[in-house]
Amino acid sequence: MATVEIQKIGPKDIRHVVDLLKTSFEINEVKLFKLIESRLESDNNLLLLAKMDGRTAGVIECCIEPQGMLMSGTVRGRIATLFVKEDARRKGVGSRLMDTARFWFFGAGVDWVVCDVPMNDEGALGFMKKFQFDPKEVTLAKRVETIN
């Protein structure tokens, strides 16, 4: 069985994360690099890198929403990004990332954790249901366009 290691992302790891994500997503590398750098500076963010047999295999980005939820008085966390390379799926990488994130959320006093999953991604939906995530809300999105 493959060895999966989870580590907090540091400045030296940013390039690995950018390279990992650009294999599956169209990204602006410079913008993503700066975004990750800024997230490393906050105690309300957790960025973890998974390595399988020494090779970059996955990433998770978690945050604590600073405003809380006024209607319920709860503290909400968010899994903003969870990505595992295709060849590392079903080998424990995603589960190890999730377990580490759940401990962090618990230690930070988070009451609820939310995660946006693409509507038609049955694999991601099934994976999150394995961790007792259930559909609760519908997220609507619109791209912000440049103003001319």
C-alpha positions as CSV (number, residue, x, y, z in Angstrom):
1,M,0.0,0.0,0.0
2,A,1.2,3.5,-0.8
3,T,2.5,5.8,1.9
4,V,0.5,9.0,2.3
5,E,2.0,12.0,4.1
6,I,0.1,15.1,4.9
7,Q,1.9,18.4,5.6
8,K,1.0,22.0,6.0
9,I,1.9,24.0,2.9
10,G,4.7,26.4,3.4
11,P,6.3,29.0,1.0
12,K,8.5,26.3,-0.6
13,D,5.5,24.1,-1.4
14,I,3.5,26.7,-3.4
15,R,5.0,25.7,-6.7
16,H,3.9,22.1,-6.1
17,V,0.3,23.2,-5.5
18,V,0.3,25.4,-8.6
19,D,1.7,22.6,-10.7
20,L,-0.8,20.1,-9.3
21,L,-3.8,22.3,-10.0
22,K,-2.8,23.3,-13.4
23,T,-2.9,19.7,-14.5
24,S,-6.7,19.8,-14.4
25,F,-7.8,23.5,-14.3
26,E,-7.2,26.5,-16.4
27,I,-5.4,28.9,-14.0
28,N,-3.4,32.1,-14.0
29,E,-0.3,30.8,-12.3
30,V,0.9,34.2,-11.1
31,K,-2.4,35.0,-9.6
32,L,-2.8,31.6,-7.9
33,F,0.8,31.8,-6.5
34,K,0.0,35.2,-4.9
35,L,-3.3,34.0,-3.6
36,I,-1.7,31.0,-1.9
37,E,1.0,33.2,-0.4
38,S,-1.7,35.5,1.1
39,R,-3.6,32.5,2.5
40,L,-0.5,31.2,4.3
41,E,-0.4,34.4,6.4
42,S,-3.8,33.9,8.1
43,D,-4.6,31.7,11.1
44,N,-8.1,31.3,9.7
45,N,-6.8,29.3,6.8
46,L,-5.3,25.8,6.6
47,L,-3.6,24.6,3.4
48,L,-2.4,21.0,3.4
49,L,-0.4,19.1,0.8
50,A,-0.7,15.3,0.4
51,K,2.3,13.3,-0.9
52,M,2.0,9.7,-1.9
53,D,5.3,7.8,-2.0
54,G,7.0,11.2,-2.0
55,R,5.1,12.7,-5.0
56,T,2.5,15.5,-4.8
57,A,-0.9,13.8,-4.8
58,G,-3.5,16.2,-3.4
59,V,-4.3,19.5,-1.7
60,I,-7.0,20.8,0.6
61,E,-7.7,24.4,1.5
62,C,-9.9,25.1,4.5
63,C,-11.0,28.4,6.1
64,I,-13.0,29.7,9.0
65,E,-15.5,32.2,7.8
66,P,-14.7,35.3,9.9
67,Q,-18.2,36.7,10.3
68,G,-20.0,33.6,11.6
69,M,-23.6,33.1,10.9
70,L,-25.8,35.8,12.4
71,M,-29.1,33.8,12.1
72,S,-27.8,30.9,14.1
73,G,-24.9,32.2,16.1
74,T,-22.6,29.5,14.8
75,V,-19.0,29.5,13.5
76,R,-18.8,28.1,10.0
77,G,-15.8,26.5,8.3
78,R,-15.4,26.0,4.6
79,I,-13.5,23.5,2.5
80,A,-12.7,25.8,-0.3
81,T,-10.6,23.4,-2.4
82,L,-10.1,19.7,-2.3
83,F,-8.3,18.1,-5.2
84,V,-6.6,14.7,-5.6
85,K,-4.7,13.7,-8.7
86,E,-6.5,11.1,-10.8
87,D,-3.9,8.4,-10.2
88,A,-3.9,9.0,-6.5
89,R,-7.7,8.6,-6.0
90,R,-9.1,5.7,-4.0
91,K,-5.8,5.2,-2.3
92,G,-6.5,7.1,1.0
93,V,-5.2,10.5,-0.1
94,G,-8.5,12.4,0.1
95,S,-9.5,10.7,3.3
96,R,-6.2,11.6,5.0
97,L,-6.7,15.3,3.9
98,M,-10.3,15.3,5.1
99,D,-9.4,13.7,8.5
100,T,-6.6,16.3,9.1
101,A,-9.0,19.1,8.1
102,R,-11.7,17.8,10.4
103,F,-9.4,17.8,13.4
104,W,-8.3,21.4,12.6
105,F,-11.9,22.5,12.3
106,F,-12.8,20.9,15.6
107,G,-9.8,22.4,17.4
108,A,-10.8,25.8,16.0
109,G,-14.3,25.7,17.5
110,V,-16.1,25.4,14.2
111,D,-19.8,24.3,14.4
112,W,-20.5,23.6,10.8
113,V,-18.3,22.9,7.8
114,V,-19.6,23.5,4.2
115,C,-18.1,22.5,0.9
116,D,-19.2,23.4,-2.6
117,V,-19.3,20.5,-5.0
118,P,-20.0,20.8,-8.7
119,M,-23.6,19.6,-9.3
120,N,-22.8,16.8,-11.8
121,D,-19.6,15.5,-10.0
122,E,-21.0,12.2,-8.7
123,G,-17.6,11.1,-7.5
124,A,-17.1,14.2,-5.4
125,L,-20.6,14.1,-4.0
126,G,-20.2,10.4,-3.1
127,F,-16.8,11.2,-1.4
128,M,-18.3,14.0,0.7
129,K,-21.3,11.9,1.7
130,K,-18.8,9.3,3.0
131,F,-17.9,12.0,5.6
132,Q,-21.6,12.7,6.4
133,F,-21.9,15.9,4.3
134,D,-25.4,16.3,3.0
135,P,-26.9,18.8,0.6
136,K,-28.3,21.7,2.7
137,E,-28.2,24.8,0.4
138,V,-28.0,25.7,-3.2
139,T,-25.1,28.0,-4.2
140,L,-25.8,30.3,-7.0
141,A,-22.8,31.8,-8.9
142,K,-22.1,34.5,-11.4
143,R,-18.8,35.5,-12.9
144,V,-17.8,39.1,-12.1
145,E,-17.1,40.8,-15.5
146,T,-14.8,43.7,-16.1
147,I,-16.4,47.1,-16.2
148,N,-15.8,49.0,-19.4
